[in-house]
């Protein structure tokens, strides 16, 4: 995916995420819950989009730095966060413009599944974390692709493209499926210890009309997978 791909529908995507099920009532609350007490912590929001997660973490007392590869998303995040956060244009597939050991935590919500190769991005995220710092992330759940596409090989790292409608704008997004063991192997090779693997429920504040009609009384559904990783010292 081109770095500026989201530029063509940035505002539509941002509006959808303000109140949509998968971000407002699932991914974002789950990341916030995993982050816990962030007061006084220096946090990097990697792939920040329009900045809704950064805004919540800032309001909870964190010192926020955020970046995205889409200039339009960066502009939206700057508008939202004002002077309360540092917002930059940067690409996770390239060296990041931050010092080694600069951050207590990194959050990367729904970012890594856009990349075929995780080694470079994970190495950079590990570098900018303090020893013992946390990488809190979410990705598409690896079981989704073989469920939706029964002919797909679960064990193959492979791309797939799907169409989404964001506030009336249709866009094609390409993701990279990888099996769970490929994810965890990539984390450990990059120097991370796995603290948490989570398949959380959706927020209890979710409006009922947003939920799938066949969900019944269940409080969870398969969608994203969440991790908390700890940066181990290198060497």
Secondary structure, DSSP 8 states (H G I E B T S, - for coil): --TTGGGGGHHHHHHHHHH-HHIIIIIHHHHHHHH---TT-EEEEET-TTSHHHHHHHHTT-EEEEEES-HHHHHHHHHHHGGGEEEEE--TTS--SS-TT-EEEEEEET-GGG-S--HHHHHHHHHHEEEEEEEEEEEE-THHHHHH-TTS-TTS-EEEEEEEEETTEEEEEEEEE--HHHHHHHHHHTTEEEEEEE-----TT--GGGS-TT-TT-S--SSEEEEEEEE----
